[in-house]
C-alpha cells in the first residue's frame, strides 16, 4: 500500500465535533456549493440559449436565400424559387429542408384598432412539425389546390390587441397601388415570445395570396428558408479550419489589438481573444457551400446575421456564466488553501516527528494532498447531487417561472448536457488540486525540533 496514502487515510477521520471536523465540513460544503452553482448556471444558460435559438430556427430556419437588392424594404424582390437547391436539397448532405416564403406589409383594421403587420406567406412545403411547438390554439393553414387559402395564423400579441380568437374573420389591407384588402379567417394562434421580432408584427398565411396580389407566377417567391443539420459537421474540423483562417487574418493585419502597440503582444492578445462558436461556424460553412451553387444575383445570409442582436445577447449571457465559473473557482480555491494551511498547522507535531524519522518533504506533502483530494471528491459528489437534483426538479415541475415577454420563455429552462457536467467536474477537481500545491509548500519550512515542541 502507498505509505503516504495510508497515513492520509489514518488522519482523515476527525473525531466528533473537533475543530478539524468543522474545517473538513466547510471545505466539502464550499466545493459542493460551488460545483452545484456552476452546474445549475451552465444547464440553465444552455437551456435558455437552445430555447431561444430553436424558436428563431422554427420561424426563419438557419439560412435565408433572397434576391439581391440594395433596398431595405420589408417586401422582397421575386425570383423563381425552383432552383436546384429547392428541387434536390439532398445534394447537400447537411440540408434537411427547404421552403419558400414571402412578406407583404399591411394593416389589420377593426372597429376600435388599426394595427400595422407583416404578412408572411408560406407554402405547402412549410415545416409544420417544427412549428407545432409555437402553435397554441387552432390548427395550421389548410392549403387549396385551386386557389389560395384564406386561413391565417395570428400571434397571441396581435390577437389580444384586436380582440380576435380562432374562427373569427379579420380584414387585412395591403400596401400597394391601388390598395387592396382581403377578408381572412383566423385558423390558429401562435406564440414564440420573441415579440420584438415576430409576435408583435407577423401574421402567417398562404404565399398564394401574396403571389396573387403582386401578380407573381406560382413559381415565384420572395425567398427560401433552408434548414440544416448542424450535427452533420465535424466540430474538430470546423475548429481547425476556422482557427487557421483566424490566424491568417491576424498575419495579414485584418485582426489586431489597437490597444497594444507592441506587435508581438498584440498578436498574442488577438489569439487569446479567439472564440469558437460551433453553430455560427457550421452555418457559415453551409452558406459558403450553398453559395457556390446558386446564381450570382441571389443573396444568402445566415439567421445569425439577420437577427444579430439576439445572438449577440445570447453570447453575452455565455460570457457572464463563464465569469461566474471563474468567481466560483477563485472562492473554492481560497477556501481550500485556508483549509489545508489549518490542517498543516494542526498536524505540525506530526510533521516534525515524520521529518525526525527521515521522511522527505515530498512524502509529507503527498499526505496532505491525498487528504485534500479526499475532500475534493466528497465535495464533487455532494455538488453533483445538489446541482443535478435542483435541475431535475426544475425540469420536471417548472418551479421557477419567467415573464415570457422579457425572457422569451415561460419558465427557467434546463438542457441536459452530460459533456458539460463532466467538464465542470474535471475543471473543479484539477484546478483545486493544482492550487493545493501552494499551501503544502509550507511544510518545507517546518523545523523538526520546533515542530515536535509545537503545541
C-alpha positions, -999 to 999 in steps of 0.1 A, spaced: 0 0 0 12 36 -7 25 48 27 16 84 22 -20 74 13 -21 51 44 -10 80 67 -35 103 50 -63 78 55 -55 74 92 -57 112 98 -86 118 75 -113 108 101 -116 137 126 -131 129 159 -166 141 169 -171 179 168 -134 187 168 -120 218 151 -106 197 122 -140 181 117 -156 215 113 -129 225 88 -134 193 68 -172 201 66 -165 237 55 -142 225 27 -166 199 14 -195 224 16 -176 251 -3 -167 227 -31 -203 213 -32 -220 247 -33 -195 260 -59 -200 230 -82 -237 229 -77 -239 266 -87 -218 260 -117 -239 230 -129 -272 249 -124 -258 280 -142 -245 262 -172 -275 239 -177 -299 269 -174 -277 290 -197 -276 262 -224 -313 256 -220 -320 293 -224 -298 296 -255 -312 264 -270 -348 276 -264 -344 310 -280 -324 296 -309 -349 269 -316 -378 294 -317 -359 315 -342 -350 285 -363 -386 273 -363 -397 307 -376 -368 315 -400 -346 284 -402 -308 286 -405 -302 302 -439 -322 327 -460 -319 330 -498 -333 362 -513 -330 382 -545 -300 405 -542 -312 441 -538 -299 474 -524 -334 482 -509 -342 478 -472 -379 473 -478 -399 447 -460 -411 431 -492 -385 411 -512 -379 411 -549 -394 380 -565 -373 352 -581 -380 317 -595 -375 295 -564 -375 263 -584 -337 262 -583 -316 230 -578 -313 237 -540 -351 236 -538 -357 207 -562 -330 185 -548 -318 196 -513 -302 161 -508 -273 172 -530 -260 190 -499 -256 164 -471 -263 189 -444 -296 204 -458 -327 188 -443 -355 210 -455 -361 240 -479 -393 261 -481 -404 292 -499 -417 323 -483 -426 360 -490 -435 391 -470 -460 418 -476 -468 448 -454 -503 456 -444 -528 468 -418 -554 450 -398 -584 473 -393 -611 467 -367 -638 490 -353 -615 500 -325 -580 493 -337 -557 498 -367 -526 477 -364 -496 475 -388 -485 440 -396 -463 420 -419 -480 392 -438 -456 362 -441 -467 339 -469 -457 302 -467 -464 273 -490 -472 236 -487 -436 229 -481 -437 247 -448 -423 225 -420 -454 223 -398 -439 197 -374 -412 222 -364 -436 250 -359 -461 230 -338 -444 239 -305 -453 275 -311 -490 268 -321 -511 275 -291 -547 272 -304 -565 260 -335 -548 244 -365 -524 253 -393 -534 267 -426 -554 245 -450 -539 250 -484 -561 248 -515 -551 231 -548 -571 255 -570 -567 288 -552 -550 304 -522 -562 298 -487 -580 325 -466 -566 310 -434 -541 329 -413 -523 325 -380 -522 354 -356 -498 357 -328 -511 359 -292 -499 395 -290 -518 406 -322 -549 386 -313 -551 403 -279 -547 437 -294 -575 433 -319 -596 411 -296 -597 382 -321 -599 345 -315 -598 313 -335 -626 312 -361 -630 349 -363 -628 369 -396 -604 398 -400 -598 424 -427 -563 430 -438 -554 460 -460 -522 456 -481 -499 484 -491 -498 487 -529 -511 508 -557 -541 506 -558 -546 494 -522 -563 461 -518 -578 443 -488 -588 407 -481 -612 391 -455 -593 363 -439 -602 336 -413 -581 331 -381 -573 294 -381 -549 294 -352 -529 314 -326 -492 311 -323 -467 324 -298 -429 324 -299 -424 350 -271 -400 368 -294 -423 398 -296 -398 423 -309 -391 402 -339 -422 381 -347 -452 382 -324 -458 419 -324 -459 422 -362 -460 389 -382 -491 370 -392 -488 338 -413 -508 330 -443 -508 314 -478 -480 325 -501 -505 322 -529 -522 353 -516 -490 373 -519 -485 359 -554 -520 369 -564 -516 404 -550 -482 410 -566 -491 394 -599 -464 368 -595 -463 333 -611 -468 302 -588 -430 296 -591 -420 330 -578 -414 338 -541 -396 364 -520 -371 339 -507 -362 304 -495 -356 293 -459 -330 265 -456 -329 242 -426 -296 224 -420 -284 196 -397 -257 212 -376 -247 178 -362 -236 167 -397 -205 188 -393 -173 176 -376 -166 201 -347 -129 195 -347 -125 200 -385 -146 232 -383 -125 245 -355 -92 237 -373 -103 255 -405 -118 284 -386 -87 288 -363 -64 286 -393 -84 313 -411 -83 334 -379 -45 332 -377 -42 341 -414 -63 373 -408 -41 381 -378 -10 377 -400 -25 399 -427 -33 426 -401 -70 423 -406 -74 414 -369 -54 433 -344 -54 447 -309 -55 485 -313 -47 490 -275 -14 471 -278 14 490 -295 38 460 -294 31 438 -324 41 406 -306 19 412 -276 -9 424 -299 -7 392 -318 -8 371 -286 -38 392 -273 -56 387 -306 -51 349 -304 -63 348 -268 -95 367 -279 -103 339 -304 -137 323 -296 -151 292 -314 -189 291 -319 -198 258 -334 -233 269 -346 -220 301 -362 -191 284 -380 -213 255 -392 -239 279 -407 -212 299 -423 -196 268 -438 -230 256 -451 -237 291 -465 -204 291 -483 -210 257 -499 -246 266 -510 -235 300 -522 -211 284 -547 -241 267 -564 -266 295 -567 -269 323 -591 -248 355 -585 -279 376 -582 -292 357 -552 -282 368 -517 -276 342 -489 -274 351 -453 -274 332 -420 -301 337 -394 -274 350 -371 -268 378 -395 -305 386 -398 -311 386 -360 -276 398 -350 -288 415 -317 -304 383 -304 -274 361 -309 -250 388 -295 -272 389 -264 -270 351 -261 -232 353 -264 -232 379 -237 -251 356 -214 -225 329 -221 -197 352 -211 -214 361 -179 -218 325 -169 -181 319 -176 -172 348 -154 -194 333 -127 -175 300 -130 -142 319 -126 -155 336 -94 -167 302 -81 -133 286 -87 -115 315 -70 -137 313 -39 -133 275 -37 -96 276 -42 -91 303 -15 -112 282 9 -92 251 1 -59 269 6 -71 281 40 -83 246 50 -50 229 41 -30 255 59 -51 250 90 -47 212 87 -10 215 83 -7 238 114 -29 214 134 -7 185 124 26 203 129 38 179 157 31 150 133 51 167 106 80 172 129 80 136 140 79 124 104 108 146 95 128 135 125 122 99 114 137 107 80 105 114 59 111 137 30 91 168 23 77 152 -8 63 124 12 47 147 38 32 169 11 16 139 -6 -1 130 27 -19 164 28 -25 163 -10 -43 129 -5 -63 145 23 -72 174 1 -81 151 -28 -105 132 -5 -122 164 4 -125 174 -32 -140 141 -42 -166 143 -14 -174 179 -24 -179 169 -60 -202 140 -50 -224 164 -29 -222 191 -55 -234 168 -83 -262 155 -61 -274 190 -52 -269 206 -86 -284 178 -106 -312 174 -81 -322 211 -84 -321 209 -122 -342 177 -122 -369 194 -100 -370 225 -123 -371 203 -154 -399 181 -142 -421 206 -122 -412 240 -137 -410 255 -102 -394 288 -113 -414 308 -139 -404 337 -160 -421 366 -177 -421 354 -214 -422 390 -227 -389 398 -210 -371 364 -211 -387 348 -243 -399 318 -223 -424 310 -196 -401 291 -171 -364 286 -164 -352 261 -190 -329 232 -184 -308 215 -211 -292 182 -200 -257 181 -214 -236 154 -197 -205 166 -215 -208 200 -198 -213 183 -164 -182 161 -168 -161 190 -179 -172 212 -150 -163 183 -126 -129 180 -142 -122 217 -141 -131 220 -104 -112 188 -95 -79 197 -113 -80 234 -106 -84 229 -68 -59 200 -68 -33 222 -85 -39 251 -61 -34 227 -32 3 225 -41 7 261 -28 -1 256 9 17 223 11 50 241 3 47 255 38 58 220 50 93 226 37 98 255 61 88 235 92 118 228 115 115 193 131 127 203 165 104 233 167 75 212 153 78 185 179 77 212 207 48 229 189 16 230 210 
